[in-house]
Amino acid sequence: MNFAQKLVDADRASLFLVDNKTQEIYARIFDISQPEQNNLNNENNSQNGNGEISPQLNPAHVYNQDGQKEIHFPIGKGIAGHVALTGESLNITNAYADERFNREIDSLTGYHTQSILCMPIFIRGNIIGVVQMVNKRNGVFTQVDEEAFETFAVYCGLALHHAKLYEKIRRSEQKHKVALEVLAYHSVCNRDEVNKLKKVKVKETIPELDLSYDCDDLIRFVLTVRKNYRKVPYHNWTHGWTVAHAMFVFLRQTSIFQPLEAIALFMASICHDLDHRGKNNQYMKNMSTPLANIYSTSVMEHHHFNQTVTILQQDGHNVLKSLNSSDYKKILSTIRHCILATDLALFFPNKAQLSAIIKEGIFSWDDTKHRNLVQAILMTACDLIATAKPWQVQTETVKVIFEEFYEQGDAERMNGREPIAMMDRMRAHELPQMQVGFMRGICIPCYELLADVIPEAEKLRERSKCNANKWEEMSEEQKRVRNNEVINTELTRKMAEEEEEETALGNGD
């Protein structure tokens, strides 16, 4: 891009790529005339454009799924959008005289766009991107500039095509490694397990959630899901089943969610930690695992969802086969959304958004975005359900949670990394204090927020708060014991010093 900019003597340059799924074009390279803003690394870069980008950016359109910053806008909007839509090259000598030009940014930034040279990038007859040069430094863009820029666009297309091919190959290799690892560890349920469970009498239909399911498929699906939970201290089948039970209780006690939503929420709950290795996302990234090389954000959650889909694709496991194509896609999309929501890193922005909506008094169950936020918070609430269990269950669960944490901390130490406090076995005495912080900072606010839209969650807030108080009492008691130990140690030391002094005086006499 720098070469092309110099080639046609332009003041600014941009590269946009086409997203055919969303019918948008997006830019990672925008306004390369200012190096400090190249690749969108400057927070204010969205306001230093060429008149093509609206200043009111939706945050959801600023970050892609890999956490990289991008600017998105619809195909057909502005000069670049028009070129992406029509495939027509444009050489505009007076931008303000062209009705397709968006003047909004110029008025905000003080930059004046005069001339624009914009061309599509083709691969095999398809438009994959747009390159754009703004403001010829001397005069306007000429026919010679157009010809030179067209040649650049061809080579740019080849480079982008090769880059995409390389990325596909790289991701395929990493997926292959993960697949081999999973296959080596897991297998589907066997016939004996299926026959044994078939002998258990269950209700033939559940009127509230009539899925018209095949009983054998359902049995195989559940048993294979169980088999695909690893035998780790906490994130195992027991946890998956506990979360699913919590979700089931919510669904039975309320009539908020539509049947397809309810099915998706329950399936997401029982599958939400499939193939969990007892290590968190940060560990996966730090160790550069194959999974972390495939997914740069919500590493394990993406894997849990993909494992869910893999099981559904196994012969005799598709419990959703009776659904039409539209409903099937809708359920899978909701399952994906719900499983990804169990990443606690996403809880905080979800909580902030839903809290703001409720505070403004505009929450509506008819708003899809609002329903999605409630689904996400509900998934977190069920995932943390152990904090609202009776005290004995809570304490026993915390023991296995921290045992898994300590195993990760041990592994980190073996790899030369210092674990954080909650993963550090040598700081086990701080467990009560850590629980207080976790429950008051995450669990209780989660249940409080959920209770604002689902009143049935109020009892969970009360139970969680009660447990937090007990942890706080334990923490305070530990502090008192430690303080007494310090005082006793100090008294013993002083008494010993006084005895030594008296002995020394006696010897002197």
LUMDO-148277 format. One record per residue (C-alpha): residue in one letter; x, y, z. Coordinates in pm, 1 decimal. Example, Ala and Ser with C-alpha at 12.3 -4.5 7.8 and 13.67 -1.06 7.14 Angstrom:
! LUMDO-148277
PT   resn         px         py         pz
PT      A     1230.0     -450.0      780.0
PT      S     1367.0     -106.0      714.0
END
This chain:
! LUMDO-148277
PT   resn         px         py         pz
PT      M        0.0        0.0        0.0
PT      N      286.0      236.7       73.8
PT      F      430.7      159.8     -268.5
PT      A       96.8      222.4     -441.7
PT      Q       50.8      546.2     -252.2
PT      K      389.3      670.9     -367.0
PT      L      325.8      539.8     -718.3
PT      V       24.9      765.6     -773.6
PT      D      145.7     1039.0     -534.1
PT      A     -162.1     1017.6     -307.8
PT      D     -199.0     1174.6       35.0
PT      R     -391.8      884.4      187.5
PT      A     -455.3      517.6      112.5
PT      S     -698.1      251.0      232.7
PT      L     -759.2     -119.8      174.7
PT      F    -1106.5     -267.1      228.7
PT      L    -1202.1     -634.4      219.1
PT      V    -1545.8     -770.2      129.3
PT      D    -1747.6     -983.4      373.8
PT      N    -2012.8    -1152.4      160.4
PT      K    -2187.1    -1305.4      461.9
PT      T    -2265.9     -971.7      626.3
PT      Q    -2272.2     -773.0      301.2
PT      E    -2017.6     -532.4      444.2
PT      I    -1671.0     -411.4      360.6
PT      Y    -1416.8     -372.3      637.1
PT      A    -1074.6     -215.2      673.7
PT      R     -773.3     -321.9      874.3
PT      I     -548.0      -85.3      675.9
PT      F     -707.3      258.4      684.6
PT      D     -538.8      594.0      623.6
PT      I     -177.7      472.5      604.1
PT      S      -55.7      828.1      554.7
PT      Q      -22.9      852.6      932.5
PT      P      203.3      568.8     1058.4
PT      E       92.6      594.8     1420.4
PT      Q     -261.2      512.8     1308.9
PT      N     -174.9      236.9     1064.7
PT      N     -359.4      -91.0     1108.4
PT      L     -612.6       85.0     1334.1
PT      N     -385.7       83.3     1639.3
PT      N     -491.0      432.9     1742.9
PT      E     -822.4      461.8     1925.3
PT      N     -905.2      781.8     1739.0
PT      N     -837.8      636.2     1396.7
PT      S    -1207.8      590.2     1330.1
PT      Q    -1231.5      970.4     1313.1
PT      N     -939.5     1027.7     1075.3
PT      G    -1077.3      890.3      754.1
PT      N    -1143.9     1006.9      407.3
PT      G    -1512.3     1077.3      441.9
PT      E    -1610.8      715.3      388.2
PT      I    -1668.2      598.2      748.2
PT      S    -1948.3      706.9      980.3
PT      P    -1818.7      838.5     1314.3
PT      Q    -2092.5      656.8     1506.7
PT      L    -1922.6      316.8     1512.9
PT      N    -2099.8       23.5     1671.5
PT      P    -1843.8     -148.1     1903.0
PT      A    -1958.2     -483.6     1768.7
PT      H    -1832.3     -374.7     1429.8
PT      V    -1493.5     -256.2     1553.1
PT      Y    -1348.3     -588.9     1671.1
PT      N    -1344.9     -906.2     1465.5
PT      Q    -1365.4    -1257.1     1617.0
PT      D     -986.5    -1263.0     1656.1
PT      G     -989.0     -945.8     1864.3
PT      Q     -838.0     -731.7     1586.5
PT      K     -972.1     -382.4     1525.8
PT      E    -1165.1     -325.8     1205.2
PT      I    -1400.6      -68.6     1057.5
PT      H    -1715.9     -207.8      895.4
PT      F    -1981.0      -43.7      681.5
PT      P    -2242.4     -171.1      434.8
PT      I    -2161.1     -251.9       74.7
PT      G    -2299.8       31.5     -135.1
PT      K    -2224.8      304.8      120.9
PT      G    -1983.4      575.7       14.7
PT      I    -1733.4      560.2     -269.2
PT      A    -1558.5      240.5     -157.5
PT      G    -1892.8       72.7      -88.7
PT      H    -2019.0      165.1     -434.6
PT      V    -1709.9       18.0     -598.9
PT      A    -1748.9     -300.9     -393.1
PT      L    -2110.3     -327.2     -507.5
PT      T    -2068.5     -250.8     -876.8
PT      G    -1708.7     -350.1     -952.6
PT      E    -1671.9      -13.8    -1125.3
PT      S    -1342.9      179.0    -1097.9
PT      L    -1387.7      542.9    -1004.8
PT      N    -1160.5      841.6    -1063.5
PT      I    -1329.3     1135.9     -893.8
PT      T    -1174.4     1477.4     -936.5
PT      N    -1417.6     1661.8     -708.9
PT      A    -1547.3     1445.1     -425.2
PT      Y    -1796.8     1704.5     -298.9
PT      A    -1964.6     1713.3     -637.5
PT      D    -2030.2     1337.4     -624.7
PT      E    -2352.6     1237.8     -444.8
PT      R    -2204.3      901.8     -343.3
PT      F    -1941.2     1074.1     -130.2
PT      N    -1993.4     1092.8      246.9
PT      R    -1880.5     1431.5      381.4
PT      E    -1939.9     1358.6      748.0
PT      I    -1583.1     1285.5      856.8
PT      D    -1434.0     1581.4      671.9
PT      S    -1660.3     1814.8      867.3
PT      L    -1555.0     1656.8     1196.6
PT      T    -1181.4     1626.8     1139.9
PT      G    -1108.3     1929.0      928.2
PT      Y     -954.8     1713.4      656.3
PT      H    -1064.8     1807.0      304.6
PT      T    -1113.2     1532.5       49.9
PT      Q    -1070.8     1652.8     -305.5
PT      S     -989.1     1363.5     -538.7
PT      I    -1041.3      987.9     -504.8
PT      L     -908.6      696.7     -708.7
PT      C    -1088.8      376.1     -612.6
PT      M    -1068.4       30.8     -773.5
PT      P    -1206.9     -317.6     -703.4
PT      I     -986.4     -619.8     -636.9
PT      F    -1096.2     -927.9     -829.6
PT      I    -1015.7    -1296.0     -784.7
PT      R    -1171.4    -1537.8    -1032.8
PT      G    -1432.0    -1281.3    -1127.2
PT      N    -1539.1    -1212.2     -769.9
PT      I    -1482.2     -884.2     -587.1
PT      I    -1283.7     -957.0     -270.8
PT      G    -1178.0     -604.0     -182.1
PT      V    -1135.2     -238.0     -271.5
PT      V     -823.1      -20.1     -278.7
PT      Q     -858.1      353.5     -253.3
PT      M     -624.8      651.6     -288.9
PT      V     -726.4      996.9     -168.9
PT      N     -605.5     1342.7     -276.3
PT      K     -343.4     1351.8     -547.6
PT      R      -71.8     1576.8     -405.1
PT      N      -35.0     1771.2     -728.4
PT      G     -348.6     1805.0     -934.8
PT      V     -585.5     1513.0     -994.2
PT      F     -537.6     1143.2    -1067.7
PT      T     -457.4     1088.4    -1435.7
PT      Q     -510.6      809.2    -1687.1
PT      V     -151.8      701.8    -1621.7
PT      D     -231.6      679.6    -1250.4
PT      E     -536.4      465.7    -1327.8
PT      E     -334.7      220.8    -1537.8
PT      A      -59.3      192.1    -1277.9
PT      F     -312.7      153.2     -997.5
PT      E     -503.1     -112.9    -1192.4
PT      T     -183.4     -317.2    -1223.3
PT      F     -129.6     -280.7     -850.4
PT      A     -486.4     -397.4     -783.8
PT      V     -420.1     -718.8     -978.8
PT      Y     -109.9     -800.4     -776.8
PT      C     -289.4     -697.3     -459.1
PT      G     -562.1     -949.6     -540.0
PT      L     -308.6    -1226.9     -589.8
PT      A     -137.6    -1141.6     -262.0
PT      L     -468.1    -1145.4      -71.8
PT      H     -567.2    -1473.2     -235.1
PT      H     -239.3    -1637.8     -135.9
PT      A     -269.1    -1498.9      217.0
PT      K     -616.7    -1649.3      252.5
PT      L     -497.4    -1984.3      119.2
PT      Y     -208.8    -1985.4      364.2
PT      E     -441.9    -1902.8      654.5
PT      K     -678.9    -2184.6      554.7
PT      I     -390.2    -2430.8      541.3
PT      R     -255.7    -2315.7      876.9
PT      R     -594.2    -2344.1     1046.3
PT      S     -656.9    -2683.0      886.2
PT      E     -329.6    -2814.2     1024.8
PT      Q     -415.8    -2694.3     1374.2
PT      K     -767.0    -2839.1     1351.3
PT      H     -618.5    -3168.8     1238.8
PT      K     -392.4    -3176.7     1543.2
PT      V     -686.4    -3108.4     1772.5
PT      A     -898.3    -3372.5     1599.3
PT      L     -630.1    -3638.2     1638.9
PT      E     -590.5    -3546.5     2004.7
PT      V     -963.5    -3568.3     2068.9
PT      L    -1007.8    -3894.3     1878.2
PT      A     -722.6    -4050.0     2072.9
PT      Y     -900.4    -3971.9     2397.3
PT      H    -1268.4    -4002.7     2321.1
PT      S    -1508.0    -4242.4     2157.1
PT      V    -1881.2    -4255.3     2121.6
PT      C    -2095.0    -4455.4     2363.8
PT      N    -2118.9    -4830.5     2310.0
PT      R    -2425.5    -5046.5     2251.2
PT      D    -2431.0    -5189.9     2604.1
PT      E    -2449.5    -4841.5     2753.5
PT      V    -2739.2    -4754.2     2523.7
PT      N    -2932.3    -5073.3     2605.7
PT      K    -2881.0    -5023.2     2978.8
PT      L    -3021.4    -4670.3     2970.0
PT      K    -3311.7    -4774.2     2745.9
PT      K    -3439.5    -4994.5     3027.2
PT      V    -3492.4    -4687.0     3245.0
PT      K    -3848.8    -4564.0     3212.9
PT      V    -3884.8    -4196.7     3121.2
PT      K    -4175.0    -3983.3     3006.9
PT      E    -4230.4    -4040.7     2636.8
PT      T    -4305.2    -3674.9     2572.4
PT      I    -4246.0    -3344.5     2743.3
PT      P    -4535.7    -3122.6     2628.1
PT      E    -4351.4    -2801.1     2706.9
PT      L    -4060.0    -2899.1     2481.5
PT      D    -4205.5    -3128.6     2216.9
PT      L    -3903.3    -3205.3     2002.2
PT      S    -4045.6    -3523.8     1844.1
PT      Y    -3709.9    -3676.4     1922.5
PT      D    -3594.6    -4028.9     1851.9
PT      C    -3541.7    -4197.9     2188.6
PT      D    -3236.6    -4395.4     2070.8
PT      D    -3076.5    -4081.5     1928.2
PT      L    -3138.7    -3897.7     2254.3
PT      I    -2983.9    -4177.7     2459.6
PT      R    -2678.0    -4198.0     2235.1
PT      F    -2637.4    -3820.5     2237.6
PT      V    -2649.0    -3791.1     2617.4
PT      L    -2418.3    -4088.2     2675.8
PT      T    -2165.5    -3962.2     2422.3
PT      V    -2175.8    -3614.9     2574.9
PT      R    -2100.3    -3776.7     2911.0
PT      K    -1811.5    -3971.4     2759.8
PT      N    -1667.6    -3654.4     2608.7
PT      Y    -1630.4    -3486.6     2945.5
PT      R    -1281.1    -3559.4     3071.0
PT      K    -1204.1    -3690.6     3418.5
PT      V    -1072.5    -3364.4     3557.9
PT      P    -1144.6    -3252.5     3917.0
PT      Y    -1418.2    -2999.1     3839.6
PT      H    -1503.3    -2938.1     3472.6
PT      N    -1635.1    -3291.3     3431.8
PT      W    -1968.5    -3460.6     3361.9
PT      T    -2095.4    -3385.2     3712.6
PT      H    -2048.2    -3013.2     3651.5
PT      G    -2210.0    -3032.0     3306.9
PT      W    -2510.1    -3215.7     3448.7
PT      T    -2539.1    -2974.6     3742.8
PT      V    -2547.2    -2674.3     3510.0
PT      A    -2803.7    -2847.3     3287.0
PT      H    -3019.5    -2920.2     3593.0
PT      A    -3008.1    -2554.7     3697.1
PT      M    -3114.3    -2450.6     3348.0
PT      F    -3392.5    -2711.1     3348.3
PT      V    -3530.7    -2567.8     3673.3
PT      F    -3527.9    -2216.8     3526.1
PT      L    -3706.5    -2334.0     3212.5
PT      R    -3972.6    -2524.7     3406.8
PT      Q    -4038.4    -2245.6     3657.5
PT      T    -4067.8    -1971.8     3395.4
PT      S    -4250.3    -1934.7     3065.8
PT      I    -4022.6    -1672.4     2919.1
PT      F    -3841.0    -1860.1     2645.9
PT      Q    -3983.2    -2000.5     2324.4
PT      P    -3953.6    -2379.9     2267.9
PT      L    -3656.1    -2349.4     2030.8
PT      E    -3480.9    -2114.5     2273.4
PT      A    -3545.0    -2351.4     2563.3
PT      I    -3405.9    -2650.3     2372.9
PT      A    -3096.7    -2451.1     2275.0
PT      L    -3041.8    -2326.5     2630.8
PT      F    -3068.1    -2676.0     2776.7
PT      M    -2841.5    -2833.6     2513.7
PT      A    -2589.4    -2551.3     2556.6
PT      S    -2591.3    -2608.8     2932.4
PT      I    -2526.5    -2981.4     2919.2
PT      C    -2259.0    -2938.3     2650.2
PT      H    -2103.3    -2610.9     2764.6
PT      D    -1774.5    -2762.1     2894.4
PT      L    -1731.0    -3058.0     2659.2
PT      D    -1372.1    -3184.6     2642.7
PT      H    -1252.7    -2937.3     2905.5
PT      R     -889.8    -3011.6     2994.6
PT      G     -892.5    -2857.1     3342.1
PT      K     -698.8    -2554.3     3215.6
PT      N     -830.1    -2205.9     3144.5
PT      N     -806.7    -1998.0     2827.6
PT      Q     -503.4    -1802.4     2946.4
PT      Y     -311.0    -2123.2     3004.8
PT      M     -398.5    -2242.4     2653.6
PT      K     -263.2    -1918.7     2509.3
PT      N       49.2    -1912.1     2725.3
PT      M      134.7    -2269.2     2627.9
PT      S       61.4    -2201.7     2257.0
PT      T     -162.4    -2507.8     2236.5
PT      P     -316.5    -2611.1     1901.8
PT      L     -654.9    -2490.7     2029.0
PT      A     -513.7    -2145.8     2103.2
PT      N     -369.7    -2134.7     1751.8
PT      I     -717.1    -2194.2     1608.7
PT      Y     -913.3    -1960.7     1834.8
PT      S     -760.2    -1637.8     1959.1
PT      T    -1054.3    -1552.0     2187.2
PT      S    -1277.6    -1770.1     2409.4
PT      V    -1049.9    -2060.8     2321.3
PT      M    -1214.7    -2338.6     2520.1
PT      E    -1569.3    -2211.5     2464.9
PT      H    -1527.3    -2226.7     2086.9
PT      H    -1393.0    -2580.1     2128.7
PT      H    -1687.1    -2681.3     2350.0
PT      F    -1930.6    -2567.1     2081.3
PT      N    -1742.3    -2743.3     1803.3
PT      Q    -1745.1    -3063.6     2009.6
PT      T    -2121.2    -3026.7     2045.0
PT      V    -2162.8    -3000.1     1668.5
PT      T    -1925.3    -3293.5     1615.3
PT      I    -2137.8    -3516.0     1839.5
PT      L    -2457.7    -3408.8     1662.6
PT      Q    -2295.3    -3507.5     1333.3
PT      Q    -2219.2    -3860.4     1453.2
PT      D    -2440.4    -4134.4     1313.6
PT      G    -2742.9    -4185.1     1538.2
PT      H    -2676.1    -3879.0     1755.3
PT      N    -2863.2    -3595.6     1584.5
PT      V    -3146.2    -3523.2     1826.8
PT      L    -3240.6    -3220.8     1615.0
PT      K    -3296.0    -3409.4     1289.9
PT      S    -3674.8    -3358.3     1300.5
PT      L    -3633.1    -2981.1     1268.0
PT      N    -3648.9    -2799.1      937.8
PT      S    -3337.7    -2628.5      804.9
PT      S    -3431.5    -2284.0      936.0
PT      D    -3505.8    -2401.5     1291.1
PT      Y    -3195.7    -2622.2     1292.4
PT      K    -2971.4    -2328.5     1205.5
PT      K    -3148.3    -2109.5     1460.1
PT      I    -3093.7    -2358.9     1741.9
PT      L    -2726.7    -2409.6     1653.4
PT      S    -2674.7    -2033.6     1645.1
PT      T    -2833.7    -1996.3     1989.1
PT      I    -2631.9    -2288.4     2128.5
PT      R    -2312.6    -2125.1     2001.7
PT      H    -2409.6    -1789.1     2152.1
PT      C    -2492.1    -1949.1     2487.3
PT      I    -2178.3    -2163.0     2512.5
PT      L    -1951.9    -1870.3     2423.7
PT      A    -2130.7    -1665.6     2691.2
PT      T    -1987.5    -1896.0     2959.8
PT      D    -1649.0    -1730.6     2905.6
PT      L    -1633.5    -1506.0     3213.1
PT      A    -1437.6    -1252.8     3009.0
PT      L    -1763.5    -1187.7     2820.3
PT      F    -1976.9    -1168.9     3134.3
PT      F    -1861.4     -818.3     3222.8
PT      P    -1950.4     -650.2     2890.4
PT      N    -2277.2     -848.4     2877.9
PT      K    -2359.4     -736.5     3231.5
PT      A    -2275.3     -374.4     3151.7
PT      Q    -2498.5     -372.7     2843.5
PT      L    -2798.4     -536.4     3010.5
PT      S    -2762.8     -318.5     3322.1
PT      A    -2764.6       -4.2     3108.0
PT      I    -3074.2     -121.1     2919.5
PT      I    -3260.6     -194.6     3242.7
PT      K    -3149.3      133.7     3400.9
PT      E    -3279.0      327.3     3100.9
PT      G    -3613.4      149.1     3136.6
PT      I    -3612.6       23.4     2777.6
PT      F    -3579.2     -351.7     2836.6
PT      S    -3817.9     -556.1     2623.5
PT      W    -3857.8     -929.9     2578.2
PT      D    -3958.4     -853.1     2219.1
PT      D    -3611.6     -713.2     2145.1
PT      T    -3381.9     -987.4     2011.8
PT      K    -3068.2     -817.8     2144.7
PT      H    -3220.6     -794.2     2492.6
PT      R    -3322.9    -1162.1     2486.5
PT      N    -2972.0    -1261.4     2378.4
PT      L    -2821.8    -1069.5     2669.4
PT      V    -3056.5    -1242.2     2913.9
PT      Q    -2961.6    -1579.9     2763.6
PT      A    -2594.3    -1496.8     2816.9
PT      I    -2644.3    -1386.6     3179.3
PT      L    -2862.5    -1692.2     3247.2
PT      M    -2587.1    -1921.6     3116.7
PT      T    -2339.5    -1756.9     3355.1
PT      A    -2587.8    -1788.7     3642.4
PT      C    -2630.0    -2162.4     3579.2
PT      D    -2255.1    -2210.5     3531.0
PT      L    -2198.8    -2054.4     3875.5
PT      I    -2490.0    -2237.3     4038.7
PT      A    -2262.2    -2404.3     4295.1
PT      T    -2231.4    -2069.0     4473.2
PT      A    -2606.7    -2074.8     4542.3
PT      K    -2619.0    -2436.1     4663.7
PT      P    -2651.8    -2534.1     5032.6
PT      W    -2337.0    -2457.9     5231.6
PT      Q    -2214.5    -2817.7     5248.8
PT      V    -2250.0    -2861.7     4871.5
PT      Q    -2084.7    -2523.3     4815.5
PT      T    -1778.7    -2607.6     5026.3
PT      E    -1734.1    -2952.1     4871.1
PT      T    -1757.8    -2801.6     4522.8
PT      V    -1504.8    -2530.4     4606.1
PT      K    -1257.9    -2799.7     4712.5
PT      V    -1263.8    -2968.1     4369.5
PT      I    -1261.2    -2632.8     4189.8
PT      F     -944.5    -2525.3     4366.6
PT      E     -785.3    -2867.2     4323.5
PT      E     -822.0    -2815.8     3948.5
PT      F     -685.0    -2462.8     3985.0
PT      Y     -384.7    -2590.3     4180.5
PT      E     -312.4    -2856.0     3918.2
PT      Q     -297.8    -2579.8     3657.5
PT      G      -73.2    -2374.7     3885.5
PT      D      159.0    -2673.5     3929.9
PT      A      176.8    -2716.7     3552.4
PT      E      255.2    -2347.0     3509.7
PT      R      538.9    -2368.7     3762.6
PT      M      681.9    -2667.8     3578.9
PT      N      689.7    -2448.5     3267.6
PT      G      866.8    -2164.2     3446.4
PT      R      561.7    -1944.2     3502.9
PT      E      441.4    -1805.0     3833.5
PT      P       71.0    -1887.6     3881.6
PT      I     -181.8    -1629.3     3993.0
PT      A     -296.3    -1641.4     4356.4
PT      M     -601.3    -1863.2     4307.8
PT      M     -393.1    -2115.9     4112.0
PT      D     -110.7    -2116.6     4366.4
PT      R     -118.5    -2418.7     4595.6
PT      M      114.1    -2240.7     4837.3
PT      R     -152.6    -1976.7     4898.7
PT      A     -432.4    -2220.4     4978.3
PT      H     -483.6    -2047.7     5314.0
PT      E     -623.0    -1748.7     5124.0
PT      L     -909.6    -1953.1     4975.8
PT      P    -1190.5    -1804.7     5192.8
PT      Q    -1081.2    -1450.8     5111.4
PT      M    -1063.9    -1535.7     4739.2
PT      Q    -1414.2    -1682.7     4751.9
PT      V    -1549.2    -1364.8     4909.3
PT      G    -1401.1    -1156.1     4628.3
PT      F    -1527.2    -1393.0     4358.1
PT      M    -1879.9    -1417.0     4493.2
PT      R    -1922.4    -1047.8     4570.3
PT      G    -1756.7     -939.0     4246.5
PT      I    -1919.1    -1181.8     4001.8
PT      C    -2176.1    -1426.0     4139.8
PT      I    -2399.9    -1198.9     4346.5
PT      P    -2404.9     -918.1     4081.6
PT      C    -2494.8    -1183.6     3822.7
PT      Y    -2793.6    -1307.0     4021.8
PT      E    -2900.3     -952.4     4111.2
PT      L    -2905.0     -855.4     3745.3
PT      L    -3085.7    -1171.8     3642.5
PT      A    -3348.3    -1117.8     3913.5
PT      D    -3429.5     -781.0     3755.4
PT      V    -3569.4     -961.6     3450.3
PT      I    -3641.0    -1309.2     3592.6
PT      P    -3774.7    -1272.1     3949.4
PT      E    -3722.5    -1644.0     4015.0
PT      A    -3347.8    -1573.3     4032.5
PT      E    -3390.7    -1374.4     4354.1
PT      K    -3360.6    -1687.9     4568.2
PT      L    -3023.1    -1760.7     4406.8
PT      R    -2903.3    -1412.8     4497.4
PT      E    -3008.1    -1471.0     4858.2
PT      R    -2838.9    -1811.4     4880.6
PT      S    -2522.6    -1684.6     4714.6
PT      K    -2511.5    -1385.9     4949.5
PT      C    -2558.6    -1615.5     5249.8
PT      N    -2268.8    -1835.2     5136.5
PT      A    -2051.3    -1529.9     5074.9
PT      N    -2118.2    -1415.3     5431.6
PT      K    -2004.1    -1753.2     5563.3
PT      W    -1685.0    -1736.4     5356.9
PT      E    -1627.8    -1387.6     5492.6
PT      E    -1670.2    -1515.3     5849.1
PT      M    -1412.9    -1785.8     5777.9
PT      S    -1177.6    -1527.8     5629.5
PT      E    -1212.8    -1298.5     5931.3
PT      E    -1159.2    -1590.6     6168.0
PT      Q     -842.1    -1684.9     5981.1
PT      K     -719.7    -1327.5     6012.5
PT      R     -786.1    -1330.6     6387.2
PT      V     -602.6    -1661.0     6426.2
PT      R     -307.6    -1533.8     6223.9
PT      N     -300.0    -1209.7     6424.7
PT      N     -304.6    -1406.0     6750.9
PT      E      -22.8    -1623.8     6622.0
PT      V      179.3    -1314.5     6536.5
PT      I      108.5    -1162.9     6879.5
PT      N      199.4    -1485.7     7059.7
PT      T      519.1    -1514.3     6859.5
PT      E      611.1    -1155.9     6943.5
PT      L      534.3    -1207.1     7315.0
PT      T      742.9    -1523.2     7322.1
PT      R     1031.4    -1338.1     7160.3
PT      K     1014.2    -1049.7     7408.7
PT      M      990.7    -1285.6     7705.8
PT      A     1297.2    -1470.2     7582.3
PT      E     1485.7    -1141.5     7545.9
PT      E     1389.3    -1036.2     7899.3
PT      E     1502.2    -1370.7     8040.4
PT      E     1835.1    -1332.7     7862.0
PT      E     1876.3     -982.6     8006.1
PT      E     1793.2    -1101.4     8359.6
PT      T     2035.3    -1390.8     8324.3
PT      A     2306.3    -1155.1     8205.6
PT      L     2246.2     -919.8     8500.1
PT      G     2253.3    -1212.0     8743.8
PT      N     2583.5    -1331.8     8607.1
PT      G     2719.1     -980.1     8641.1
PT      D     2637.6     -974.6     9013.1
END
